[in-house]
Amino acid sequence: MITLHMKTEFVSAVVLLLLVIDPFGNVPLVNAMLADVSGARRRLVIVRECAIAAAILALFMMFGRALLELMHLSETSLSIAGGVILFMIAIRMVFAHPEGAFGPHQGGEPLIVPLAVPLIAGPSALATVMLMATREPGKMAMWAAALTTTMVLATLILVTGDRMQRRLGVRPMQAIERLMGLILTVIAVEMLLGGIRAFVEGLR
């Protein structure tokens, strides 16, 4: 039976993943990358890249614990590293950078790089799904559902991104990205503090 707590966790996971993937912030970059691609082909490329990103994120979610064990890494180190990466990206979102939150991109139709990786399945998103799976592996079905929901929403946002940018304009899109960056900053700090807290407790 689905409880209110589970529903809250699911919504929180979707919101966190949306903030990390940042589809609104990626809209201008995707539009610029696909400026010379026709409408129908543009939608196909976006769906393809989002599917690739979703597959990569799902693999990291399912095999994240095994990867950590193979590389002899702890959840604490992953939490601290993920918090640092999230914080750096959040700062670039809040203080709008001309190259976007993930740096410069090359022209031409993208294939995996840079749209699927790192714009969608970036280091922070990979670290986030790994943390979800390693901290509470018993809720893997819920995390998978949250990832699927997030990727569907992100795909819809990116597919309608050109229309959205034309209607809203550049400034409202920047305002949305900065607001998401501010929220992501708080999440990054909490993740970083959680890792530090776990490290200190491990020294006792």
DAZI-V808814 format. One record per residue. N is the residue number from 0. PHI is phi in degrees with one decimal (NA if undefined). Layout:
# DAZI-V808814
n	phi
N	PHI
N	PHI
This chain:
# DAZI-V808814
n	phi
0	NA
1	-81.8
2	-94.0
3	-63.1
4	-62.8
5	-65.4
6	-62.0
7	-64.1
8	-62.3
9	-62.9
10	-63.0
11	-61.8
12	-64.7
13	-64.0
14	-62.2
15	-60.5
16	-64.9
17	-63.4
18	-65.4
19	-69.9
20	-71.8
21	54.1
22	-63.9
23	-64.2
24	-68.2
25	-83.8
26	-53.9
27	-61.0
28	-68.0
29	-65.1
30	-61.5
31	-68.1
32	-64.8
33	-106.4
34	-60.8
35	-96.4
36	-100.5
37	-65.5
38	-53.8
39	-64.7
40	-65.8
41	-60.3
42	-62.6
43	-63.2
44	-62.9
45	-63.4
46	-62.6
47	-62.4
48	-66.6
49	-66.9
50	-65.4
51	-63.2
52	-61.8
53	-62.7
54	-64.3
55	-64.7
56	-63.9
57	-64.5
58	-63.4
59	-67.6
60	-69.3
61	-76.7
62	-112.1
63	-60.9
64	-62.9
65	-63.6
66	-65.6
67	-61.4
68	-65.9
69	-63.6
70	-93.0
71	57.3
72	-108.9
73	-97.9
74	-64.9
75	-62.9
76	-64.8
77	-65.2
78	-63.6
79	-66.6
80	-62.7
81	-62.5
82	-63.2
83	-63.9
84	-63.2
85	-59.0
86	-64.0
87	-62.7
88	-68.5
89	-61.6
90	-63.4
91	-67.7
92	-75.7
93	-68.3
94	-100.2
95	-42.1
96	-103.7
97	-59.2
98	-94.6
99	85.9
100	-71.3
101	-117.6
102	93.3
103	-70.5
104	-134.1
105	-93.6
106	-79.0
107	90.8
108	-71.3
109	-75.3
110	-136.5
111	70.4
112	-105.3
113	-101.2
114	-75.3
115	-64.7
116	-133.8
117	-106.9
118	-62.4
119	-100.9
120	-91.1
121	-87.3
122	-55.2
123	-67.6
124	-66.7
125	-63.1
126	-64.7
127	-65.7
128	-67.5
129	-66.0
130	-63.4
131	-56.2
132	-71.7
133	-78.2
134	-73.9
135	-135.8
136	-64.5
137	-68.7
138	-106.6
139	-58.4
140	-62.0
141	-68.8
142	-64.2
143	-65.0
144	-65.9
145	-65.1
146	-65.1
147	-61.6
148	-60.3
149	-61.6
150	-68.9
151	-64.9
152	-64.1
153	-62.6
154	-63.1
155	-62.1
156	-64.1
157	-70.5
158	-64.1
159	-94.6
160	-61.2
161	-65.0
162	-65.8
163	-63.0
164	-68.3
165	-66.7
166	-76.9
167	-83.5
168	92.6
169	-71.1
170	-62.2
171	-60.7
172	-65.6
173	-66.1
174	-63.7
175	-63.6
176	-64.8
177	-66.5
178	-64.5
179	-65.0
180	-64.6
181	-64.6
182	-64.5
183	-65.1
184	-60.7
185	-63.0
186	-63.8
187	-63.6
188	-63.8
189	-63.7
190	-65.0
191	-65.1
192	-65.2
193	-62.2
194	-66.6
195	-65.3
196	-61.8
197	-65.2
198	-65.3
199	-64.4
200	-64.5
201	-71.3
202	-80.6
203	-75.0
